[in-house]
Amino acid sequence: MILGDSNTFIEKIIIDSRLSRSNTLFIPIIGEKYDGHIFMEEAYAKGCRNFLCDKNHSFLKKDINLIVVDDTTEALCNIAKGYKNRFNIPFIAVTGSVGKTSTKDIISSVLSTEYDVLKTQGNLNNNIGLSKTLLNLDNLNDIAVLELGMDKSLEIAYLSNMINPNIAVITNIGMSHIMNFKDGQAGIYKAKMEIVDGLKDNGLLIVNGDDKFLGKLESNNSYKVIKCGFSSNNDIYCKSYNIDKYGTSFICVYKNKEYEFSLNTIAKHNILNAMFGVVIGLEYDIDYEQIKKGLLNCKFSSNRLDISVTDKYIIINDTYNACYESVISAFDVLNNFEGRKVAILGDILELGDYSKEIHQKIGKNIDCDLLITIGNYSKYIGEEATKRGLKSYCFLTKEDFYDKVNELLFKGDIVLTKASRAMKFDEIVEFLKN
């Protein structure tokens, strides 16, 4: 149902009432914490005169345009898809349990050497975030690189069908959100593979060929598969690499040609992510020197293995999020440094019945000079590490750790901080910096 003037020009679509202007369309989203309909009056007071609302709410003003829908979130997604369909440009979709944001950043940096690229900002990778990104498309954009996230089945399929990508990338199949999948990692693999649901005919699927699930994929009548990894069985593989405190250099082989690149990061897993960027750069006719420039100049999103040097410590800030695979990768980075290595680890959440098992598995597979755990589940990391002879201290809260920090940490320590985002370990980073 539409009330008012259907020919009204809309300058911008918003879901935040604070951004309201006369030519904005306010769409109230019903979220976990707030029902956006309660902010319609605020949007009106700020000058907004164009609104959506769902059929269970009413908002009557004499001077507004109003569209009533069944579901405002669904309406936002449909509007975004309709707007996206006006642009005849390539779309690249990136998903995976770990590394999708870094991969998105790398691909965008490579493509930006030759094209105007729209990319997902931060990790706005759900249906609302993707809609907001698509609504930022303009006539200057040559290509779009979009990150797709999920925590249950059918979400990736929905997002893929919103954008109908030309190229899809799957970084790996890990154990993030495993509590939502009764089939464990096999269920996660099936959910990530939903990315091909919206893939255009004869599209390209680029995957981590070293992954035990993705490595089995083969090209078919619907799409071509390219595999990346460290094994020479892959279509593009890393032949050799060197990592030091200044960054990473590596040589990869693709179609019988060797390419040498450098990255401004000391994370080994970003070599794999870089190879996704190399393949896509070559697919879009970017020459070797420009790809090299794009990789070297890539700026990664914050709180992902950021290195800070203070008067007392070298801090490796990897607090954005955590899963088993990313914790192990973070220790690869920690062990590149010379000096006393300290790991401060917190709980990995959303593991359900796997919580104890996965935390114990971490404890069996890490190495450092001092391990500090904070939280309910991370104690299992400490217990297993202690059995192996690692020096370990377990705390229930961050405040308990703060009380002991001067007894545990010494000047010159290299300190890794890692936990699920909800644990707010960025607060520990700020504490140590100050």
C-alpha positions in Angstrom: 0.0 0.0 0.0 1.3 3.4 -1.0 0.1 6.7 0.5 1.1 10.1 -0.8 3.0 11.0 -4.0 4.6 8.0 -5.7 6.6 10.3 -7.9 8.6 11.9 -5.1 12.4 11.9 -5.7 14.3 10.0 -3.1 17.9 11.1 -2.6 19.0 8.5 -0.1 17.6 5.4 1.7 18.5 5.3 5.4 17.9 3.0 8.4 19.3 5.4 11.0 16.9 8.1 11.9 19.7 10.5 12.9 20.6 10.8 9.2 17.1 12.0 8.2 16.6 14.8 5.6 13.6 15.9 3.6 14.5 13.7 0.6 15.5 10.6 2.5 13.4 7.4 2.8 13.5 6.0 6.3 13.1 2.2 6.6 12.6 1.0 10.2 14.4 -2.3 10.7 13.3 -4.6 13.4 16.5 -5.9 15.0 17.5 -8.0 18.1 17.6 -4.9 20.4 15.4 -2.3 18.8 12.3 -2.0 16.6 13.2 0.8 14.2 9.5 1.9 14.1 10.0 3.6 17.4 12.4 6.1 15.7 9.9 7.2 13.0 8.8 10.2 15.0 12.5 11.2 15.4 13.1 10.9 11.7 10.0 13.0 11.0 11.1 15.7 13.5 14.5 15.9 11.6 12.6 16.5 8.3 12.1 13.1 6.8 8.9 12.9 4.9 9.2 9.4 3.2 8.7 6.2 5.2 8.3 2.5 5.0 6.6 0.7 7.8 5.3 -2.9 8.2 1.7 -3.9 8.3 1.8 -4.3 12.1 2.6 -0.6 12.7 0.9 2.6 11.8 2.4 6.1 11.2 -0.1 8.7 10.0 1.0 12.3 9.1 -0.7 14.5 6.6 2.5 15.6 4.8 4.3 12.3 4.4 4.7 9.6 1.8 4.2 6.1 3.3 4.7 2.6 1.9 3.3 -0.3 4.0 5.0 -3.7 3.5 4.9 -7.1 5.1 8.5 -7.0 6.2 10.7 -3.9 6.2 14.0 -5.8 6.1 12.8 -7.8 3.1 11.7 -4.6 1.5 15.1 -3.0 2.0 16.8 -6.1 0.4 14.4 -6.0 -2.6 15.0 -2.3 -3.1 18.7 -2.8 -3.0 18.6 -5.7 -5.5 16.4 -3.7 -7.8 18.8 -0.7 -7.6 21.8 -3.0 -8.2 20.2 -4.4 -11.3 20.6 -1.0 -12.9 24.3 -1.4 -13.0 25.9 -3.6 -15.7 29.2 -4.2 -14.0 30.9 -7.3 -12.6 30.2 -8.4 -9.1 32.6 -10.5 -7.0 31.3 -12.3 -3.9 33.7 -13.4 -1.1 32.8 -15.8 1.8 34.5 -18.3 4.0 34.9 -19.1 7.7 38.1 -17.2 8.1 39.8 -14.5 6.1 36.9 -13.2 4.0 37.4 -9.5 5.0 41.2 -9.6 4.4 40.5 -11.3 1.0 37.9 -8.7 0.1 40.4 -6.0 1.0 43.2 -7.6 -1.1 41.0 -8.2 -4.2 39.7 -4.6 -4.0 43.2 -3.2 -3.7 44.4 -5.1 -6.8 41.4 -4.1 -8.9 41.6 -0.5 -7.7 44.9 -0.1 -9.6 42.8 -0.1 -12.8 39.1 0.3 -11.9 36.8 2.2 -9.7 35.8 -0.4 -7.1 32.9 -0.4 -4.7 33.6 -2.7 -1.7 32.0 -3.8 1.5 33.0 -1.4 4.2 34.3 -3.2 7.3 32.4 -6.4 7.7 28.8 -5.3 6.8 28.2 -8.7 5.3 24.7 -9.7 6.3 21.5 -8.9 4.4 21.2 -5.4 5.8 24.9 -4.6 5.4 24.9 -5.9 1.8 21.8 -3.8 1.0 23.5 -0.7 2.4 26.6 -1.4 0.2 24.5 -2.0 -2.9 22.6 1.3 -2.4 26.0 3.1 -2.5 26.6 2.0 -6.2 27.0 4.9 -8.6 27.8 5.4 -12.2 31.5 5.8 -11.5 31.9 2.2 -10.2 33.4 -0.3 -12.6 33.2 -3.3 -10.4 32.0 -4.4 -6.9 33.7 -6.7 -4.4 31.2 -7.8 -1.7 31.6 -9.9 1.4 29.0 -12.4 2.4 28.6 -13.7 5.9 26.4 -16.2 7.6 25.7 -18.1 10.8 23.1 -20.5 9.5 21.9 -22.3 6.4 20.3 -20.5 3.5 21.7 -17.1 4.3 24.5 -17.2 1.7 22.0 -18.4 -0.9 19.9 -15.4 -0.2 22.8 -13.0 -0.4 24.2 -14.6 -3.5 20.8 -14.3 -5.3 20.8 -10.6 -4.3 23.9 -9.9 -6.3 24.3 -12.7 -8.9 28.1 -12.6 -8.8 30.3 -13.2 -11.8 33.0 -14.5 -9.6 32.6 -16.3 -6.2 35.5 -16.9 -3.7 35.4 -19.3 -0.7 38.5 -18.8 1.5 38.0 -22.0 3.7 35.6 -24.2 5.7 36.2 -23.7 9.4 34.2 -24.1 12.5 32.7 -20.6 13.0 29.1 -20.8 14.1 29.4 -24.7 14.2 26.7 -24.8 16.9 24.1 -23.9 14.3 25.0 -26.9 12.1 24.0 -30.4 13.2 26.3 -31.9 10.5 29.3 -29.9 11.9 31.8 -28.8 9.3 30.0 -30.7 6.5 27.0 -28.5 7.2 29.2 -25.4 7.1 30.6 -26.5 3.8 27.1 -27.0 2.3 26.1 -23.5 3.6 29.2 -21.8 2.1 28.6 -23.6 -1.2 25.3 -21.8 -1.4 27.3 -18.9 -2.9 27.0 -20.7 -6.3 23.2 -20.5 -6.1 23.2 -17.0 -7.5 26.5 -17.3 -9.5 25.9 -16.3 -13.1 26.0 -19.0 -15.8 29.6 -20.0 -16.7 30.8 -18.0 -13.7 34.1 -18.5 -11.9 34.4 -20.2 -8.4 37.8 -19.6 -6.8 38.5 -21.7 -3.7 41.2 -22.8 -1.2 42.4 -26.0 -2.8 44.2 -27.0 0.4 40.9 -27.2 2.3 39.8 -30.8 2.8 36.3 -29.9 1.6 36.9 -27.3 -1.1 39.9 -29.2 -2.5 37.5 -31.8 -3.9 35.6 -29.4 -6.1 35.9 -29.6 -9.9 34.6 -27.5 -12.8 31.2 -28.4 -14.2 28.7 -27.1 -16.7 27.6 -24.3 -14.5 30.9 -22.8 -13.3 34.7 -23.1 -13.6 36.7 -23.9 -10.5 40.2 -22.4 -9.8 42.0 -23.7 -6.7 44.6 -21.7 -4.8 47.0 -22.9 -2.1 50.4 -24.0 -1.0 50.2 -27.5 -2.6 51.5 -27.8 -6.1 48.3 -29.7 -7.0 46.5 -26.4 -7.1 45.9 -24.3 -10.2 47.9 -21.5 -8.6 50.2 -22.3 -5.7 52.8 -20.7 -3.5 56.2 -22.1 -4.4 58.2 -20.3 -1.7 57.8 -17.5 0.8 59.7 -15.4 3.3 58.2 -13.7 6.4 60.1 -11.2 8.6 59.1 -8.4 10.8 58.8 -6.0 7.8 56.4 -8.1 5.8 56.0 -11.1 3.5 57.4 -11.9 0.1 56.4 -15.0 -1.9 56.6 -16.6 -5.3 53.5 -18.2 -6.8 53.1 -20.3 -10.0 50.0 -19.9 -12.3 49.6 -21.4 -15.7 53.3 -22.4 -15.7 54.5 -18.8 -15.0 56.2 -17.6 -11.8 55.1 -14.4 -10.2 56.9 -12.6 -7.3 54.9 -10.5 -4.9 55.2 -8.7 -1.5 52.6 -8.0 1.2 52.7 -5.4 4.0 51.6 -8.1 6.5 53.4 -10.9 8.4 50.4 -13.3 8.3 51.1 -16.4 6.3 47.4 -17.0 5.6 47.4 -13.7 3.6 49.6 -15.4 1.0 46.6 -17.6 0.2 44.3 -14.6 0.2 46.7 -12.7 -2.0 46.6 -15.5 -4.6 42.8 -15.0 -4.9 43.6 -11.4 -5.7 46.2 -12.4 -8.3 43.8 -14.7 -10.1 41.0 -12.1 -10.2 43.5 -9.4 -11.3 44.6 -11.5 -14.2 41.0 -12.4 -15.0 40.3 -8.6 -15.4 43.4 -8.0 -17.5 45.5 -6.2 -14.9 49.2 -6.5 -15.7 51.7 -8.0 -13.3 53.2 -4.7 -12.2 49.9 -3.3 -11.2 48.9 -6.5 -9.4 52.2 -6.3 -7.5 51.4 -2.6 -6.6 47.9 -3.5 -5.5 49.1 -6.3 -3.2 51.9 -4.2 -1.6 49.6 -1.2 -1.0 46.7 -3.1 0.5 45.3 -1.7 3.7 43.7 -4.3 5.9 40.7 -3.7 8.1 41.5 -2.9 11.7 42.0 -5.3 14.7 43.3 -8.1 12.4 46.9 -8.8 13.3 47.6 -5.1 13.8 51.1 -4.5 15.2 51.6 -1.8 17.8 54.9 -1.0 19.4 54.7 0.7 22.9 57.4 1.7 25.4 57.0 -1.7 27.0 55.5 -4.2 24.6 55.0 -5.2 21.0 51.3 -5.9 20.8 49.7 -8.1 18.1 46.1 -7.0 18.0 43.9 -9.8 16.5 40.8 -9.0 18.5 38.3 -8.7 15.7 37.1 -12.2 16.1 38.2 -15.8 16.7 37.8 -19.4 15.6 40.1 -22.4 15.8 41.8 -21.7 12.5 42.4 -18.0 13.0 43.9 -18.7 16.5 46.4 -21.1 15.0 47.2 -18.6 12.2 47.8 -15.9 14.8 50.4 -18.1 16.5 52.2 -18.4 13.2 52.5 -14.6 13.3 53.5 -14.5 17.0 56.3 -17.0 16.4 57.8 -14.8 13.7 59.1 -12.5 16.4 62.2 -12.8 18.4 61.7 -12.3 22.2 59.5 -13.6 25.0 56.2 -14.6 23.4 53.0 -14.1 25.4 49.5 -15.1 24.3 46.4 -13.6 25.9 43.5 -15.7 24.7 39.8 -15.5 25.5 36.7 -17.5 24.8 35.6 -18.5 21.3 31.9 -18.2 21.2 29.0 -19.8 19.2 30.5 -23.3 19.4 27.7 -24.9 21.3 28.5 -28.6 22.2 31.9 -28.2 20.5 33.1 -25.5 22.9 35.2 -27.6 25.3 36.6 -29.8 22.5 37.7 -26.9 20.3 39.3 -25.0 23.2 41.1 -28.1 24.2 42.3 -28.6 20.6 43.8 -25.1 20.6 45.7 -25.9 23.8 47.2 -29.0 22.2 48.4 -27.1 19.1 49.9 -23.8 20.3 53.3 -22.8 21.6 54.5 -19.7 23.4 56.6 -18.7 26.5 53.6 -17.6 28.5 49.9 -18.3 28.0 47.2 -16.2 29.7 43.5 -17.2 29.3 40.5 -15.1 30.3 37.0 -16.5 30.3 34.9 -19.5 31.0 35.9 -21.7 28.0 39.5 -20.6 27.4 40.5 -22.3 30.7 40.4 -25.5 28.7 43.1 -24.1 26.4 45.2 -23.4 29.5 44.6 -26.9 31.0 45.8 -28.6 27.8 48.7 -26.3 27.3 49.8 -26.9 30.9 49.8 -30.6 30.3 52.3 -30.0 27.5 54.6 -28.0 29.8 53.5 -24.5 28.8 53.5 -21.9 31.6 49.9 -20.8 31.9 47.6 -18.6 34.0 43.8 -18.6 33.9 41.6 -15.7 34.8 37.8 -15.4 34.8 37.6 -11.7 33.9 39.8 -9.0 32.3 39.8 -7.1 35.6 41.4 -10.1 37.4 44.1 -10.1 34.8 44.7 -6.3 35.1 45.4 -6.8 38.8 48.3 -9.2 37.9 49.6 -7.7 34.7 52.7 -6.2 36.2 53.6 -9.6 37.7 53.1 -11.4 34.4 54.2 -9.1 31.6 57.7 -7.7 31.2 59.3 -5.0 29.1 60.1 -6.3 25.6 57.4 -9.0 25.6 55.6 -9.7 22.3 52.0 -10.0 23.3 49.3 -11.6 21.1 45.6 -10.8 22.0 42.9 -13.0 20.5 39.3 -13.8 21.3 35.7 -13.6 20.0 34.6 -10.1 19.4 32.0 -10.3 22.2 34.8 -10.8 24.7 35.9 -7.1 23.9 39.6 -7.9 24.0 40.2 -4.6 22.2 39.9 -3.2 25.8 42.9 -5.3 26.8 44.9 -3.8 23.9 44.0 -0.3 25.0 44.9 -1.2 28.6 48.3 -2.4 27.5 49.0 0.6 25.3 48.2 2.9 28.2 
